[in-house]
Amino acid sequence: MSSTIEDKISLFTKVVIERIELDFQQKQKKLVEYYESRKTTLIKDNEERKRIAVARATKDAETKKQQEILKTRSALHLAVLKKRQEFVERIMDEVKKRTSTFISTVEYVDFLMEAIKQVLFKFSEGQLVSFSFSRNDIENNREVILNTIKSFRDEATYKIEAVDSLIGGVFVKSDDGRLEIDFTINTILKESNKLVGEILSSWLNKE
């Protein structure tokens, strides 16, 4: 009788232990699956954060690179403009020095006579016109000026004035103001300044 009871107790114990072990195995499996899933999720999240961080860092680096390129390009452009202006000023200073010497030469008198002839061709003989000359030309080349004008038109069809701002050459306009011809040294220098600037820009850009 006691042996039978012991057998039953042993069997019962075995069944209970097996159920406990099975329950433990199931719980352990679920726990492992949960942590494996959690690990996978964390790895994916971490990889996504790294991807986002790398993408953001790459974008920031590209933006900074472009900013530096634009900054450098702007600085270079300003340097070129500054250098060009320096060259233009140096060249024009030399031109002005030579111009100051030129207006005292016989060659300038020939230039002045030719300039007067050229502008007079633009006006009809009977048209009243006004001549503007530098004060230096009125004082030193008056006779040449008058003789050249008189060889083309009557004295009643023109008048002469001195303009302090003029360096040399001649400026002529019709009495009604409809036609103006500028053959002054001032304008020639301005045009030369522009031409020098264009030439230097082209040269500096090539360099």
Beta strands, then each sheet from edge to edge (+ up, - down):
strand 1: 129-134
strand 2: 158-163
strand 3: 169-174
strand 4: 180-184
sheet 1: 2+ 1+ 3- 4+
end
